[in-house]
């Protein structure tokens, strides 16, 4: 996974989040701050969640914008929230890792594939939840594990 898409400064470690909406907004704010997306993209992420849950299992959610949000994406990027205490993503689904995704020109499909591969192994997820530094977290996506 390209460093420019997922960088240490895009990862918030050991944070407290109280609601699914707060998690999605925070993930989107990072994408805006790092200039991957326009501010309107955050509302499209919330809209997507109303259409279909982005909860993926294994304590993972991957919020991203709706199909028509592509015009709000400047470049592909990922934000990550590590929430060790978890947050309810609806229907009792507890999420401890939130991957906010913005994909340009279908690059998000490659991004989603890499996240899915790494996170399909629950032991990887457990280790990412325990990681103390963003650099430790990144090792899972740099071929370190």
C-alpha positions as CSV (number, residue, x, y, z in Angstrom):
1,X,0.0,0.0,0.0
2,X,1.4,3.4,-1.0
3,X,2.7,5.5,1.8
4,X,1.1,8.6,0.3
5,X,-2.3,6.8,0.6
6,X,-1.9,5.6,4.2
7,X,0.6,7.6,6.3
8,X,1.4,7.6,10.0
9,X,-0.1,11.0,10.4
10,X,-3.4,9.7,9.0
11,X,-3.7,7.3,12.0
12,X,-5.3,8.3,15.3
13,X,-4.2,5.9,18.0
14,X,-6.0,5.0,21.2
15,X,-8.9,7.4,20.9
16,X,-12.3,7.5,22.5
17,X,-15.3,7.7,20.2
18,X,-18.9,7.7,21.5
19,X,-21.0,7.2,18.4
20,X,-20.9,5.8,14.9
21,X,-21.5,9.3,13.5
22,X,-18.7,10.7,15.6
23,X,-16.4,8.0,14.2
24,X,-17.3,8.6,10.6
25,X,-17.0,12.4,11.0
26,X,-13.5,12.1,12.6
27,X,-12.3,9.7,9.9
28,X,-13.7,12.1,7.3
29,X,-12.0,15.1,9.0
30,X,-8.6,13.5,8.6
31,X,-9.2,13.0,4.9
32,X,-10.2,16.7,4.6
33,X,-7.2,17.9,6.6
34,X,-4.8,15.9,4.6
35,X,-6.4,17.3,1.4
36,X,-7.6,14.0,0.0
37,X,-11.2,15.1,-0.2
38,X,-13.5,18.2,-0.1
39,X,-15.4,18.9,3.1
40,X,-18.7,17.7,1.5
41,X,-17.3,14.2,1.4
42,X,-18.0,13.7,5.1
43,X,-21.7,14.1,4.5
44,X,-21.5,11.6,1.7
45,X,-19.8,9.2,4.1
46,X,-22.7,9.6,6.5
47,X,-25.2,9.2,3.7
48,X,-23.5,5.9,2.6
49,X,-23.9,4.6,6.1
50,X,-27.6,5.2,6.0
51,X,-27.8,3.3,2.7
52,X,-25.8,0.3,3.9
53,X,-23.6,-0.4,6.9
54,X,-19.9,-0.2,6.3
55,X,-19.3,-2.6,9.2
56,X,-17.2,-5.5,7.9
57,X,-16.9,-7.9,10.8
58,X,-13.8,-8.5,12.9
59,X,-14.2,-5.1,14.7
60,X,-13.7,-3.3,11.4
61,X,-15.7,-0.5,9.6
62,X,-14.7,1.1,6.3
63,X,-16.8,4.2,5.9
64,X,-16.5,5.8,2.5
65,X,-18.6,8.2,0.3
66,X,-21.6,7.4,-1.9
67,X,-21.1,6.8,-5.6
68,X,-21.9,10.5,-6.4
69,X,-19.2,11.6,-3.9
70,X,-16.4,10.9,-6.4
71,X,-16.5,14.5,-7.5
72,X,-15.4,15.4,-3.9
73,X,-12.3,13.2,-4.0
74,X,-9.0,15.0,-4.9
75,X,-6.7,11.9,-4.4
76,X,-6.9,8.5,-2.9
77,X,-6.3,8.4,0.8
78,X,-7.0,6.5,4.0
79,X,-7.6,7.6,7.6
80,X,-7.6,5.2,10.5
81,X,-9.1,5.4,13.9
82,X,-7.9,3.0,16.6
83,X,-10.6,2.8,19.2
84,X,-9.6,0.1,21.8
85,X,-12.7,0.5,23.8
86,X,-14.9,0.2,20.7
87,X,-17.9,2.0,19.4
88,X,-21.3,0.6,18.4
89,X,-21.8,0.7,14.6
90,X,-25.4,-0.3,14.9
91,X,-27.1,-3.7,15.6
92,X,-24.7,-4.3,18.4
93,X,-21.7,-4.4,16.0
94,X,-18.6,-3.3,17.9
95,X,-15.9,-1.5,15.9
96,X,-12.4,-0.9,17.1
97,X,-10.7,0.1,13.8
98,X,-12.3,2.5,11.4
99,X,-10.7,2.9,8.0
100,X,-12.0,6.1,6.3
101,X,-11.5,5.6,2.5
102,X,-11.4,8.0,-0.4
103,X,-10.6,6.5,-3.8
104,X,-9.8,8.3,-7.0
105,X,-10.3,6.5,-10.4
106,X,-11.3,3.2,-8.8
107,X,-8.0,3.1,-6.8
108,X,-10.2,2.5,-3.7
109,X,-10.8,-1.1,-4.9
110,X,-7.1,-1.9,-4.5
111,X,-7.2,-0.1,-1.1
112,X,-10.2,-2.1,0.0
113,X,-8.7,-5.3,-1.2
114,X,-5.5,-4.8,0.9
115,X,-7.5,-3.9,4.0
116,X,-9.7,-6.9,3.5
117,X,-6.8,-9.3,3.2
118,X,-5.0,-8.0,6.3
119,X,-8.1,-7.7,8.4
120,X,-9.6,-11.1,7.4
121,X,-7.2,-12.6,10.0
122,X,-8.6,-11.6,13.3
123,X,-5.2,-12.0,15.0
124,X,-3.9,-9.2,12.8
125,X,-6.9,-7.1,13.8
126,X,-6.2,-7.9,17.5
127,X,-2.6,-6.8,17.1
128,X,-3.5,-3.6,15.3
129,X,-5.9,-2.8,18.2
130,X,-3.1,-3.3,20.7
131,X,-0.5,-1.3,18.7
132,X,1.0,1.6,20.6
133,X,2.4,3.6,17.6
134,X,1.1,4.4,14.1
135,X,4.4,2.9,12.7
136,X,3.5,-0.5,14.3
137,X,0.1,-0.3,12.7
138,X,1.6,0.5,9.3
139,X,3.8,-2.6,9.4
140,X,0.6,-4.7,8.7
141,X,0.3,-3.0,5.3
142,X,3.9,-2.8,4.4
143,X,4.5,-6.6,4.2
144,X,5.7,-6.8,7.7
145,X,3.0,-9.3,8.6
